[in-house]
Amino acid sequence: MASSNFIDYVKINVRSGAGGAGALHFRREKHVEKGGPDGGDGGRGGHVILKGTTQVWTLLHLKYTKHIRAFDGKGGEGGRRKGSDGKDIYLEVPLGTIARDVETGEQLFEVTQDGQEIILMKGGRGGLGNDHFKSSTNQTPQHAQTGDPAIESWIILELKVLADVGLVGFPNAGKSTLLSVVSAARPEIADYPFTTLVPNLGVVDYRNYKSFVMADIPGIIEGASQGKGLGLRFLRHIERNSILLFMVPADSEDIEAEYNTLVNELQLYNPSLLDKERLLAVSKVDMLMDEEREELAKKLPKGISCTFISSLTQEGIDQLKDKIWELLNDSTAVK
C-alpha cells in the first residue's frame, strides 16, 4: 500500500438521528363515535456505530468523509402504529482504533476485536403517542411527546497498530529490511534516513505453521517524545505491541548509548512502555570480522537478551524468531 494511503488520524463530525414524534390521534370509525386515543409512538433515531474489521488497516476511507449523518426516526401514526426507526450508520474501522472527544481529548472507547460494534453517537428516543397518556380522569389526552433531538459532536478517530512485535530503532537501523526478509511485507527500503514514513505490518512464519505479526515503526530520533522528527505521530503505535524489538546497527559508534537513548524516548512518551518485554538485535553484522564481533559483544547493554543478525546473509534470523516466540508464549500464559 502506498505511503500516502496510510491514514491513522481523522476528525469527523458525527450526528445521530432524531427520534420521531409520537402521534396525537383519536380512533374515528363508522359507528364508533368516541374511539379514544390511539396515537402510536415515534421511531428511534439512527445510531452511528463503529464496527471493527480485519479487512481494513487504515482510516483512509474516512479522511474525506467529514460529516456522518444517521437517519431520523419516523413519527407515529393512528391505530397505535409505531413510526419506523431511523437507519443506523456503520463505520468500519481497523482494529486498534480509539475514539476521543475533541474538546477534552478524553478517550471514549477502543475497538480491538473483529466484528465488535460500539455506538459512537446514540440516536434520539422516539416520543410516546397520546395513547400512553389516557387515564380514568383524562380519556381524551391532547398531548403526545416529541422525539429526543439528534446529538452532534466532533470526534477524533486515532489508530494504534496492533502487532505482536514492534521494531524500535533509529532511522536506517535495518528494520524495514528485516521485515521484508521474515515476512511477505514489502516496505520501501533505501540507504537514507526516514525511508519508512508509515507503519508496515508483516506476518512472520514460524515453525510448524505458526505465525506472529511484526510491525515496522518509522524511525525514532532523539527528542521524538517532544515531537522532533516524525515525533509523536508514530510513537503511539508502539503502545499496541506485546514485545519491543530494539534494533541497533553493528556500525553504531556506541550500541549501548543508542539503545539507552531509544529507551529514554519511550519512557518520556509513556513510562508504561518499559513494562513490555524487550529484545535487542544488532543488525548488519555481516560487515564485521570475527575479532570485531568479540569486541562488540563486550560492549552490549546489560539486562536484555541480544542477538546478532544479518538480513543479508540470514544469520541469526531463526534464533531471533525463536526468542520472540518464546516470549510471546510466556506473555500469553501470564494473560
SULSULFEN-V435941 format. One record per residue. N is the residue number from 1. SS is DSSP state (a for helix, b for strand, c for the rest). PSI is psi in degrees with one decimal (* if undefined). Layout:
# SULSULFEN-V435941
[[N & SS & PSI] [N & SS & PSI]]
This chain:
# SULSULFEN-V435941
[[1 & c & 137.6] [2 & c & 148.9] [3 & a & -39.6] [4 & a & -14.5] [5 & a & -5.0] [6 & c & 110.2] [7 & c & 121.9] [8 & c & 13.5] [9 & b & 121.5] [10 & b & 151.8] [11 & b & 121.6] [12 & b & 152.2] [13 & b & 120.6] [14 & b & 132.3] [15 & b & 128.9] [16 & c & 173.4] [17 & c & 146.8] [18 & c & 150.5] [19 & c & 146.0] [20 & c & 153.2] [21 & c & 145.1] [22 & c & 153.0] [23 & c & 139.4] [24 & c & 98.2] [25 & c & 148.7] [26 & b & 143.2] [27 & c & 126.0] [28 & c & 104.6] [29 & b & 163.1] [30 & c & 134.0] [31 & c & 6.8] [32 & b & 98.5] [33 & c & -42.0] [34 & c & 83.7] [35 & c & -14.7] [36 & c & 173.4] [37 & b & 138.6] [38 & c & 33.7] [39 & c & 129.3] [40 & c & 166.2] [41 & c & 154.4] [42 & c & 155.9] [43 & c & 155.1] [44 & c & 145.1] [45 & c & 154.4] [46 & c & 144.5] [47 & c & 158.2] [48 & b & 120.5] [49 & b & 132.6] [50 & b & 135.1] [51 & b & 123.1] [52 & b & 141.0] [53 & b & 145.8] [54 & c & -1.1] [55 & c & -13.6] [56 & c & 150.4] [57 & c & 15.7] [58 & c & 161.7] [59 & c & 20.4] [60 & a & -40.3] [61 & a & -12.5] [62 & a & -3.6] [63 & a & -40.7] [64 & c & 13.9] [65 & c & 81.1] [66 & c & -25.1] [67 & b & 117.8] [68 & b & 124.6] [69 & b & 121.3] [70 & c & 168.3] [71 & c & 146.8] [72 & c & 152.4] [73 & c & 153.2] [74 & c & 152.9] [75 & c & 154.7] [76 & c & 168.4] [77 & b & 170.9] [78 & c & 166.8] [79 & c & 22.3] [80 & c & 29.5] [81 & b & 122.1] [82 & c & 141.6] [83 & c & 151.0] [84 & c & 147.6] [85 & c & 149.3] [86 & c & 147.4] [87 & c & 132.8] [88 & c & 150.5] [89 & b & 125.9] [90 & b & 130.2] [91 & b & 112.6] [92 & b & 130.7] [93 & b & 154.4] [94 & b & 156.6] [95 & c & 137.3] [96 & c & 6.8] [97 & b & 134.1] [98 & b & 138.3] [99 & b & 132.8] [100 & b & 149.3] [101 & b & 130.2] [102 & c & -41.0] [103 & c & -46.5] [104 & c & -18.5] [105 & c & 3.7] [106 & c & 136.6] [107 & b & 123.1] [108 & b & -45.7] [109 & b & 175.4] [110 & b & 149.7] [111 & b & 117.7] [112 & c & -6.1] [113 & c & 145.5] [114 & c & 128.5] [115 & c & -6.7] [116 & c & 133.8] [117 & b & 129.2] [118 & b & 131.3] [119 & b & 116.4] [120 & b & -41.5] [121 & b & 118.7] [122 & c & 134.8] [123 & c & 152.5] [124 & c & 146.1] [125 & c & 140.1] [126 & c & 147.1] [127 & c & 155.5] [128 & c & 139.6] [129 & c & 168.1] [130 & a & -11.0] [131 & a & -28.1] [132 & a & -14.7] [133 & a & 9.0] [134 & c & 150.1] [135 & c & 177.5] [136 & c & -25.3] [137 & c & -11.7] [138 & c & 87.3] [139 & c & -6.9] [140 & c & 64.3] [141 & c & 130.9] [142 & c & 33.8] [143 & c & 137.9] [144 & c & 150.5] [145 & c & 145.0] [146 & c & 157.1] [147 & c & 158.7] [148 & c & 144.6] [149 & c & 164.5] [150 & c & 155.0] [151 & c & 134.7] [152 & b & 140.0] [153 & b & 156.9] [154 & b & 133.7] [155 & b & 140.4] [156 & b & 129.1] [157 & b & 127.3] [158 & b & 131.6] [159 & b & 131.4] [160 & c & 119.1] [161 & c & 133.2] [162 & c & 121.9] [163 & b & 157.0] [164 & b & -39.8] [165 & b & 129.8] [166 & b & 130.0] [167 & b & 123.8] [168 & b & 126.7] [169 & c & 167.7] [170 & c & 162.5] [171 & c & 143.8] [172 & c & 29.6] [173 & c & -5.1] [174 & c & 15.3] [175 & a & -48.6] [176 & a & -38.1] [177 & a & -42.9] [178 & a & -45.3] [179 & a & -38.7] [180 & a & -25.2] [181 & a & -39.8] [182 & a & -7.5] [183 & c & -178.4] [184 & c & 1.4] [185 & c & 146.1] [186 & c & 69.6] [187 & c & 158.4] [188 & c & 132.6] [189 & c & 130.9] [190 & c & 164.6] [191 & c & 55.0] [192 & c & 156.2] [193 & c & 156.5] [194 & c & 35.4] [195 & c & -43.3] [196 & c & 116.4] [197 & c & -6.3] [198 & c & 154.7] [199 & c & 140.3] [200 & b & 136.1] [201 & b & 142.3] [202 & b & 141.9] [203 & b & 120.4] [204 & b & 121.2] [205 & b & 135.9] [206 & c & -176.7] [207 & a & 148.7] [208 & a & 41.3] [209 & a & 20.4] [210 & c & 168.2] [211 & b & 162.6] [212 & b & 163.4] [213 & b & 130.3] [214 & b & 138.9] [215 & b & 128.5] [216 & b & 107.0] [217 & c & 134.1] [218 & c & 144.3] [219 & c & 140.5] [220 & c & 147.4] [221 & c & 164.7] [222 & c & 128.1] [223 & c & 3.9] [224 & a & -34.0] [225 & a & -17.3] [226 & a & 7.6] [227 & c & 4.8] [228 & c & 156.7] [229 & c & -132.3] [230 & c & -11.6] [231 & c & -139.2] [232 & a & -12.5] [233 & a & -36.2] [234 & a & -9.5] [235 & a & -31.3] [236 & a & -24.8] [237 & a & -24.6] [238 & a & -24.5] [239 & a & -24.8] [240 & a & -3.9] [241 & b & 140.3] [242 & b & -38.5] [243 & b & 140.6] [244 & b & 119.0] [245 & b & 103.5] [246 & b & 135.8] [247 & b & 127.0] [248 & b & 129.2] [249 & b & 151.6] [250 & c & -23.1] [251 & c & 12.3] [252 & c & 144.7] [253 & c & -35.4] [254 & c & 99.3] [255 & a & -44.0] [256 & a & -42.6] [257 & a & -39.5] [258 & a & -41.6] [259 & a & -44.8] [260 & a & -34.0] [261 & a & -42.9] [262 & a & -45.6] [263 & a & -41.3] [264 & a & -40.2] [265 & a & -39.6] [266 & a & -38.7] [267 & a & -40.2] [268 & a & -34.8] [269 & a & -48.6] [270 & c & 102.3] [271 & a & -27.8] [272 & a & -16.4] [273 & a & -27.5] [274 & a & -6.8] [275 & a & -11.9] [276 & c & 156.3] [277 & b & 141.6] [278 & b & 144.3] [279 & b & 155.7] [280 & b & 128.6] [281 & b & 123.0] [282 & b & 111.0] [283 & b & 169.0] [284 & c & 33.4] [285 & a & -8.1] [286 & a & -14.2] [287 & a & -11.1] [288 & c & 145.7] [289 & c & 164.4] [290 & a & -42.0] [291 & a & -37.9] [292 & a & -35.9] [293 & a & -43.7] [294 & a & -40.7] [295 & a & -39.6] [296 & a & -36.1] [297 & a & -27.4] [298 & c & -15.1] [299 & c & 10.2] [300 & c & 150.5] [301 & c & 146.8] [302 & c & 156.8] [303 & c & 12.4] [304 & c & 136.7] [305 & b & 131.0] [306 & b & 140.7] [307 & b & 134.1] [308 & b & 128.2] [309 & c & 158.4] [310 & c & 114.9] [311 & c & -23.9] [312 & c & -46.3] [313 & c & -2.9] [314 & c & 7.6] [315 & c & 132.7] [316 & c & -3.3] [317 & a & -46.3] [318 & a & -40.9] [319 & a & -38.6] [320 & a & -43.6] [321 & a & -36.5] [322 & a & -44.9] [323 & a & -41.6] [324 & a & -46.4] [325 & a & -39.1] [326 & a & -44.5] [327 & a & -41.2] [328 & a & -40.9] [329 & a & -40.3] [330 & a & -45.5] [331 & a & -32.4] [332 & a & -37.2] [333 & a & -37.8] [334 & a & -40.3] [335 & c & *]]
